[in-house]
Amino acid sequence: MAMAEERDPSLAAAVPVRRPVRTAPPRPRTRGRSGVRKVRRTAALLVVAALIATGGATVPEPSAPGWSSPGLIGGGGWPFAGVPLSPEQAEGAAYLPDSSVVRLEDGRIRLIPAGGDTPVTVDADDPRVDTAVRSDNLWLAQGTIPTGGMGAAYRDMAARALLDLRLLTRPNGASLASWYTKWRYCWPRDSAFTVAAFTVTGHPSEARRVLRFLARAQSGSGMWAARYNADGTAVADGRRAQLDSLGWVLWAAWFYRVQAGSPDDLPDLWPMVRRAADHLARSLDAEGLPPASSDYWERDPLREQDPRRPTLGVVGPVLAGLRAAADLARLRGETGRTAAWEGAAQRVSDAVARQFAPYGYPRSPVPGGLMDTSVTFLAPPFAPADAEITAAIADAARRQALPNGGVLPGERWSGSPDVAWTPETALFGLSSAASGRTDEALDRLSWLAAHRTSLGVLPEKVGPTGKPAGPAPLGWTASLVLLTLSALERPLPIP
């Protein structure tokens, strides 16, 4: 996903949401926690609730044409299609339970009939309503809706995230970042997280579809374009290929294989894995680092603090991808490639210890390097736990924190300084959940739940008043929330 800093500076305006921003779900009690921790959690939630309650009513927030919608209208049947619900229709609207069918304020129903792509408004007793709702319900029931072991507190957010990921995934496997103009593209890194989310929730056919799309799109060199159109063609806008995508796709292919796949699945994807891992292994320099490249910020490397070296946003996924590829090779009995890719991963790991660790794992390996969310890429579920990296994650979260409870993508972020980003907030939550820091993970999840749109959809950003300030749904955030909730229920695999 491209960061808004690179897309269009005007997109910092917030989405107008006519109904009050929903408050966080009550945090369920868990056994064995001390009174001090209960007081701390209660105080934190009260602060967040106060910010939400006082913010939205005082500052008018202008509309941003093109993505000012609280969510997508959908319907049952194949192929699944979604269309944004207009802000005008959103007044008093709500999804029917466990579906993408919307009940409008006047009681009529807005949906997309099976096999179509155009929404219609029908009476509540129209047979198409029951058909569409039943189809969505059955699809959810094919897998699991993760709740983090907290009962109903986060179930609605998880079900909505899953249904939104389905609407964003096209029949050919292209998983779109969102449904709007500059977001209506498939970024390989976002797609990798979609694969993991579908896998962990028990929807392997959807995960396979996305992986096969990525396999078809891959070039002979092992690289992917920065992004793709929904039809699978590369977007020709001058953006260079981004090396972190290779690492993320390798991690996703491994995650699918060890969680839900069978040995019969891998031959179909093995050429993709081989090309990507060989490319990464060949790319390492004498220090053991890959070349400088754009990462999830999609910023020109020359604008980084150290333009000569890759950022942690590249190095972290490359390390995870090489470790994942080595394990995939081991599962296939490919001893030569197992050894080669393990060796390449060790060289990257050693380089991280030499280049990034002495400065506290900043974005660029320089004295006074600025922190950013990519430090979480060196921690579970992407890498084994390490005490120094855990401390660096806490340092980054502190430096990136905003008064509205969310975080900026990085320290001294050059975009809007008071707009929080939900994928970065969710990445801190996933890191906490996968590392056993349950309280921290629940705090992040509660904040995300409290700052959904009026339809309960996860947006890209949250403004200073607590209102959504970017497109909704955002696929990357939906995937991260599902992975975080799953990590709270059972350990996620670590390459």
N, C-alpha and C positions, 0 to 999 in steps of 0.2 A: 504494500500500500504506500502511495506517495504521501509525504507529510504536507500539510496545508501550507507550510512555509514556502514550499516549492511549487504548489499548485496555483494559488491565487490569493494574495494578501487580503483581498476584500472578503474572503470567506470566514473572517473572524466574527462576523455578525451572528447573532444567536437566532435560533428558530423560535418563532412565536408559538407558545403553547398556551392555549386558552384556559385549560384546567390547571389547577395548582400542581406543582411537581409532587409526585407521590412520596410519602415518607418511607424511610427504611422499614423493612419487615422486622418484627420483633426478633431479637437474637435469642434463640433457644438456649436454655441453661444446660450446661454439661456438668457431669459429676467431677468432684475432686478438685475444684478450683477454689483458690483462696478468696477471702473477702476483699483483699486488696485488689485482686484482679477484677473482681466483679464491679467494685467501685470505679476502677479505671475505665472499664468498658462502658459502664453506664454513663460516666461523665463524657466520654468521647462521643457516644451516640447522641447525648443531649446537645452537645455543641454542634454536631452536624445537623440535627433537627432544627436547631435555632437558626442556623445559617440558611437552611432551606425555607423555613417559615418566614423569615424576614426579608429574604433577598428578592424573590420573584415579584413581590407586590409593589416594589418601590421604583424599579428602574425599567423603563420601556425598552424593549429590545427589538430592533427592526428586523423585517423579514429578509431572507436571503433567497432570491428566486432560484428555482431549480432543485432545491432539496428541503424545502420547508414542509416536511411531512412527518407525522409521528409514527409512520409505519407503512407496510405493504398490505394491500388487499390480495388475497389468494383464493384458492379453491381446490377441490379434490381432483384426482385424475392425473393423467400423464399426457403431455409433458407439464410439469408444474410451472406456473407462471405467476408473476406478481406485478402489481402496479401501485405506485404510491397513492395513499389516501390524501385528498386535498385537505389543507388546514380548515377550510370552511366546513367540510363534512365531518371533521374530527371532533367538533363540539359535541360532547355527550356521547361519543361513539365508544365502542368496546368490542374486543374480539369475543366471539363465542368460545367457550372453554376448549382448550387444546386444539385450536384450529386457526386458520388464517382468514376466516369468514368474519366480516364486521357487521355488528348491529349498530345502525345509525340511531341518532337521538329520537327520531320519530317512530322507531320500532321496525322499520324496514331493514332489509339485509343487503349488503353490498358484497359481491363475490365475483369470481371468475369461473364460469362454468367449465366442466371437465373438457379438456381438449382445446380450449380457446385461450386467447390472450387479451381479451377486452372485458373489463368489469361490467356488470349489470346490477341494477337495483331492483329487488323483488320483494314481495310480501314474505312475512316470516313463515307462512305455511306452504311456500313454493317447494315442491319436492327436491329441487336442486340444492336447497339449503341443507337438508338432511344428508343428501348424497355427499356433498362437499365436506361437511363436518365429520361424517363417518369415515371418509377416506383419510383425513388428517389424523383422526383418533387412531385408526388402525396402523398408520405408518409409525406414529409415536410408540404404539404398543409393540411393534416389531423389535424395538430395542429397549433401552432404559433411559429414564430421565434422571440424571444425577441431582442429588439434593444436598450433597456434602454431609450426609448423616444428620441433617437438621430438620427432617420432616418437611412440612409444607412451607417453611420460611422462604426458601429459594426455588421451590419447584416451578412456580409460574415463570420466573425469569429464565430458568433452564429450558422449559418447554417452548417458550417463545423464541429463545436463541436457536434451538434446533429447527423449529419450523422456518425461521428466517434463513438459516443456512440452506435449507432445502429450496426455498424460493430463489436464492441467489445462485444456485448451481444449475447450470443449463443441461439439457439432455446429452450434450457432447462432453460433459465433464468440466466445462469452463466455470470456475467458481469466481463470481464477481465480487469485488470489494464492497460495492453497494449498487444502488439502482439508478444513480444520477450522473449525468454528463461526465465530469472528470473522474468519477469513481466507477463508472460502468465498464470496467476492464478487469482482466484477470492478472493479478500479480502472482508469480510463482511462490513467493514467500508466504503470502496470505493463503494460497491454495494448500500449502503444506500443512498449515494449522487446521484448515478445514478437513483435510484427510485425517489428522489425529483426532479431531472432535467427532467425526462420523465413526471412526474406529472405536473410540472409547465408549460411545453410547450405543454400540451394537448395530450400526448401519453399514456393514462392510461393502455392500454393493455400491453405495454412494461413494465410499472412500476409494474403491477400485476405479470408479468412473473418473474421478478427479486425477488419480495417478496415471491412468491411461491417456488422458488429455495431455498431461505434462510430458509423458513419453513421446507422444506424437509431435509435440511442439518443440522438443529438444533438437538442437542442431547437432551435426556430426561431430563437432568439437567438444560436445558435452555441455555447452552453455545454453542458457535461455535468454530471450530478449527481456528487457526490463518489464514489459507488460504485453498483454495480448487482448485483441478484440474478442467478443463473445463467440465469433465464428472460428477462432483458433489462429487467425492471422496476426503476425506481430504488428505492434503499433509503431509506425515510422514517424517518430517525432523528435529524433535526434538524441534520445536518451541512450546512454551506453548500457550494455549488459552489466548486471550487478552480481558480483561474485558470491555474495551471501546466499543468493537463491539456490545455488548448488548444494550448499550445506544443509539448508532447510529441507529441500526436497529429499535428499538422502536420509535425513533424520526421519522424515515422514514415512518414507518407504520402509525403513527399518521398524518404526513404531507400528505400522500396519502389519508387517510380517510377524513380529513377536506377540502382538496382541490378538490379532484376528485372522491372520493369513494362514495359509497352508503351503507346504512345499510346492504344490502345483501352481500357486499364484506367481511365485517368483520368476520362473522362466520368462513370463510375459514382460516382466519389468527389469530383468537383469541387464539387458543392454543399456537401458537408461542409467542404472546404477553404475555400471562399469565405465561408461563414458564420463559421467560427472565426477566420480572418484578419481579416475586417472587424470582428468583435467586438473583437479585440485592438487593432487600429489605433484604433478609436473610444475605447477605454478609457484611452488615454494622457493624462496630465495636462500642465499647462504645462511641467513639468520634463522630460517625456518618459518618465515612469514609469507603469506600470499601477497600479491601486489595490492596497492591502494585501489580502492573501488568505492563506488557509492554503496550505501547500506540502506537500512529501512528508512533513514531520513531522506534518501535520494538527493543528497547534497554533493556537489562537485568536490572530490577529494582535495583539490587545491584550496578550498575554504576551511579545511580542518587545521587544528593547531599544529599537527605534524603532517604536512602534505606528502611526505616521502613514504610514510608507513600506513598500513591499513588501520582503520578504527577497530575498536573492540566489537562494533556492530558487524564487522566482516569476520574477524578472527574467531569470535565465539561460535557462529554457525559453521565455519569451516572445520573447526575442531570437532564439534558434535557430528558433523556429516562424515568426516573421515573415520571416526570411531564407529559410527553406525554402519558405514560401508564395510569396514573390516569384519564386523560381526555378521553381516549378511554374507560376505564371502566365506566365513567360517561355516555358516549354516549350509552352504552349498558344497563344502569340501574343496574350495578353491584356495589351497594352501599358499600358493605363490602370491596371489593378490591379498590374502589375509595379512601376510607378513609385510608386503609393500605398503599397504594402507595403514597398518598398525604403526609401522616405522614413520610414515608421514605424519600421523596423528601425534606421535611422541615428539617429533621435531616441532610441531606447532605448540604443544603443551610446554616444552622447554623454552620456546621463544616467549610465551606468555609470562612464564616465571622470570625471565630475564628482563623483558621489555616493559611489561605492564605492572607486575607485582610491586616493584620498588616504589612506584608512585601511587599505590592504592587502587589499581585497576581503573584508571580514568578512560575516557573515550579515546584519547590519543596518548601514546606513551611518552609524555614529556613532564618535566617538573611543573607543578601547578596545573596539571591536566584537569579538564572539566569532567565531572561525572555525568553519566547518562544511564538510561534504563538498560542498555545492552550489557551491563555488568551481570544482570540476571542470566545471561546466556551461558555463563560459566558455572552455573549452579543447577541443582536438580530442578526440573527433570531432564536437563540437557547435559549435565556433567555431574560427577560425584560431588558430594558435599565437601566443603573446605572452610575452616573457621575464618581464615583471612578474607575469603571472598564473601562469606556471610556478613562480616563486619563492613566490607565495602558496599554491599547492597544496602545495609542500614544507613550508611553515610550518604549514598546516592539518594535514597528515598527522603532523607531529611533535607538535603540541598534542593531537591526538586519539588518539595511540598508547596501547595498553594492554600490560601485561607479557606477556599471552598471545600477542602478535604481531598481533592484530587492531586495529580502531579503534572508537571511539565515533562516533555520528552527528555530534556536534559538541563543541566545547570546553565544559567544565563542564556536560556533559549531565545533565539533571535526572532521567533514569531510572537504572537500575542502573549504578553507576559502574565495575563490573569485568566487564561483559558486552559482548563485541564483537559487532558487527553485520556480517553477511556482505555485504549489498548495498553498504554504504558502503566496506568493504574492496575489493570488486570494482570500485566506481567509481574508486577511486584506481588500481587495476590497469588499468582500461580507459583512463584518462587517460594513464598511462605508456606503454601499448602504442601508442596512437594518436599519441603525441608522439615515438616513437622511443627511449624510455627502457626498453630491453628488459630490463635486469637488474632494475629496479624491478618491472616487470610480472610477470616470472617469480617474483620473491619473493612477490608477492601471490597468484599462482596456486598456488604450492607450499603456502602457508599454507592456502588454501581447500581444496586437495586433501587436506591432512593433517587437516582438521577436518570432514570429511564424517561421516555416520552410518555405522553398521556395514554398511549396504547400499551405501555409496558415494554417498549422496544429500546435496545441499547444503541445510543448514538455514538458518533465519533468523538465529540468534544462536549464539555460542559462549561458554560460561561460563569462569570464571577457572581451572578445572582443565583446560580444553581439550576439554570434552565439549559436544556440541550442547545448546543451551539454548532452542530455539524450534522451531516447526513445520518439518517437512521433507516434501516439497520446498518451497522458496520460489521461485516463478516468476521474480521479479525478479532474484534472484541467478543463477539458471540462465541467463537471457537475457544478463546482464552477462558471465558467464564465457565464453559462446559468442562474444560480440562481442569480448572481449579476445583470445581465441585467434585469431579471424579477423584482428584488427588486426595481430597479430604476423606473419601470413602475407602480407598485402597491405594497402595503405592503405585505410582506410574513407573514404567520401566526407564532405566537410565542407560544410555550407551556407554 
